């Protein structure tokens, strides 16, 4: 839409004249990262309930996950929760333990967090042609899921077979029945991170404060970590974007380079990168607290995505602080983790979406 805007006295004007419309010529390719469609079969990723059900049971829509085992000591009939089965050595996280919570009720999918993350962490803007090649570089994404008119309960009631049921569940609802869920997804900073175990050069490691961190000058770009990540949040640097003239954005312009954040390394070609939970801001907050002779106060450190969120959907803080907002979010009965049954024990968790439907308001 920007070609239609005029600039007067340094300000954009949203008025124009002399426009004409005609038939399109040729094809225009679109690039989109929101390729997730209906919520069919994704009840472990997107959890939701209605207000009426939530009033009856505060855990509605967030039923516990049970895994079948042959161990009679873990629970009835050998069923165990994912956290009860562990082959990993636990991390102590004595000092700080940084966690994040995202409220699906509050997120409206505006994308401000993605832009803020890009600006804060010197994430290159690669353009739609690279996005079409699955080479996007955003450290976080907004997944979008639509509801469907077909549900398992309806299929059972109408006697619809399994194949037809799933085919119809792939079709988004139409008209006023359409419902949508927006879900921000970034590196989950797993405490049992599968990316850490496959890196042959130890470029991705676990910090003493619960962060899954990257050492760029050790990374050789095998991309094993990206293949092993169940959340698909790691990005591979295909080009030296800050020096490649093919990407005519701020990073390749001498003046534009001045807007880069000096606290964040500008990555080079051939390395993996991902969300760091704004570790540079964490360090700044810790240094300030050290000068003041105090512990980092709750809310003193805000990630870029949290700071830019207009609806307050993102909460970040030190889990070891018993009075922190992040601890309150963890104790919320709506809290769940993505793909909890995989056993990665993420440090990022989500709050079940509760829909206030008109008939129930």
C-alpha positions, 0 to 999 in steps of 0.5 A, a space after each residue: 500500500 505504500 506506493 499509494 501514500 504521499 509525503 508532505 512536510 515529512 509526514 505520510 498522507 493517507 489521501 491520493 487522487 487520480 488512481 485507476 484500477 485495471 486487470 492484473 497482468 501476469 502472476 504475483 507471488 505471495 510469501 506467507 509464514 502463517 501456513 498453519 490452517 485448522 486446529 485439527 489434531 493440534 490439541 496438544 499445541 492449541 488448547 482452548 475452552 469456553 467460558 461456561 466450561 471454565 466456570 465449571 472447571 478451571 482446568 477445562 481444555 487443559 486435561 493432563 497428558 498421560 503416557 503409557 508405560 510398563 512401570 507400575 510404580 509411576 501411577 495407576 495402570 502404568 500411566 505417567 505424566 511427562 515430567 515423571 519420566 526423566 533420563 536427563 540430568 537436571 539443572 540446578 538453576 540456583 541463582 536465576 531461572 528465566 521463564 516466559 508465559 504467553 496468554 492466548 486470551 490476550 494475543 491478537 496476532 498483531 505482529 508487533 513482537 516479531 518486529 520488535 524482536 527483529 529490531 532488537 536482535 539485528 535479525 536480517 530482513 530477507 524479503 519475500 523471495 527468501 521466505 518463499 524458499 523457507 529461508 525466513 530469519 524471524 526469531 519468533 513467529 505468529 502461528 495462526 489456526 482456524 476452527 472447523 465446523 467439523 468436530 469429533 463429537 459431531 462426527 460421532 453423532 452423525 456417524 461420519 467415518 474417520 477419513 471423512 471426518 479428518 478431511 472435513 476438519 481440514 476445512 475452516 469454518 465459514 461465515 460467523 462460525 469462524 474462530 481463530 487462534 494466534 500463537 507466538 512461538 519462539 525458542 522454548 529454551 528447553 531444559 531437556 533440549 534436543 538441539 544441545 545433544 546433537 551439536 557436534 561442536 557444542 555451539 548450543 549449550 545450556 546456561 546456569 540460568 536456564 537459557 538455551 544459548 548459541 556460541 556463533 563462532 563455534 557453529 559450523 552450520 550442520 543444522 542438526 539442531 534445526 532438524 532435532 528441534 520439535 518446535 522448528 524455531 531455529 534459523 540458518 543464515 544462508 547469506 552474509 545479509 549485512 554485506 550482500 547487495 542483493 538485500 538492499 535493506 538497512 543492514 547493507 547501507 553505511 548509514 543504515 548500519 548505525 541503527 544496529 543494536 551494538 549489544 547484539 552480535 551481527 551474525 555471519 553466513 553459515 551459522 544457526 540463530 534463534 531467540 536468546 530471550 534478549 540475553 543482552 537485556 538480562 545482563 544489563 538488568 543484572 549489572 544494574 542490580 549489582 551496582 545497586 546492591 540488590 537482586 534483580 527486581 521483578 519487571 526490571 528486565 523486559 524482553 523486546 517482545 514483551 515490551 512491545 506487546 500492547 495487550 500484555 500477552 507476554 510475561 517474562 521474569 525470574 522463576 526463582 522469585 516466588 513473588 514474581 508475575 512469571 511464578 503466578 503464571 506458572 501456578 495458573 491452572 490454564 498453564 500448559 507447555 507445547 508438545 509436553 509429551 515429547 519431554 523437552 520441559 520448555 521454559 516457555 509456557 502458554 495459558 489456555 484460550 477461553 472463548 466467551 461465546 455470545 450464547 454464553 455471555 
